[in-house]
Amino acid sequence: MRTLRKQKGLTLKQVEKAAEVSNAYISQFERGLRNPPHPEILNRLAKVYDVPARELMVAAGYLSDEAEAESRRKVDLAYNHVISDPNYHHGTRLKGATLTLDVKRFIVEMYEKTTGRKLLEHA
Amino acid sequence: MEPETSIQQPISLSGFCRTVVINCSANWPPSEETIAQEFVRFFQINGILNLETLEFICRNLEINVSQRQLPYPLRGHNCIYEGKREIVIGTVAGTAEYLGIREHTLLHEFRELIEYEFRKQEHSVAASAVDLESRAELFATEARSLVSMKNWEWLLEGAANIQSRFWQVAAIVAVGILMMVHHFASLNLPRWEDQLTK
């Protein structure tokens, strides 16, 4: 987490303001003195650090690597179905050209909503 | 004087595309500036190109528009399936809300929907998906710029009609500076977007 923050060139105070998490808490967490933050806080930090929230969830132990790999496989499979459907067209406006797993999942969910077909299992 | 153009009725996305095809047939594919000009003329956009105006246009074209928090790094999404058209734009907060980022994204997605219609009419404009991305960005910038230019012209005319020579010059200079600042900001909005949406 400290590496991510340093890569973005942010101070603890700046992260505190952007993610609405106390800088003391972030500092303690970065030094391994606190348990991993709540997933909601990780979501906010992911936005500040420009990384997919799932990556932080895996790093924090909320998702296991195996579960993440299985989830990724299912989403990739569903996404491939979406892009190969000749009757369905979609487009995106992205920062950069990388489709993250979360973005693919969103595209699949939009497909499911629009076509009424289910591709992913929803809890 | 407005050039003579053909506008296909009734107002629909396919009608708009047919109009562009007819008006630009001699010089196909048209530039994004030309498509933006056709867009502004066809949908008779005279005031401010804000989100409400764009949502109104989309509603009339039966394009469902919604806003929601989108996963990073997604800013907008569009899809079309069996006549159902949908655009989703990401929510923004703070300064970004007032600088036209949502409008820019909505125009970008709208441009992509236009391209599907062009393809259906066998008049593709974009050569590839990557080309369409950059064209959609350009279209959004051009459309916003064109509409704001109309407003600036109106302000310049008002300034030119001021009786006092001193205030007339001062008003024209002030409008000119504001116009340049606005134009510069419009062109650079996509680049500043990341900072503004933090």
Interface residues (C-beta under 8 A of the other chain):
Chain A: A18 A46 K47 V48 D50 V51 P52 A53 N87 Y88 H89 H90 G91 T92 R93 L94 K95 G96 T98 T100 D102 V103 R105 F106 I107 M110 Y111 T114 T115
Chain B: L70 P71 Y72 P73 L74 R75 G76 H77 N78 C79 I80 Y81 E82 K84 E86 V88 T105 H108 E109 E112 L113 Y116 L132 E133 A136 E193 D194 K198
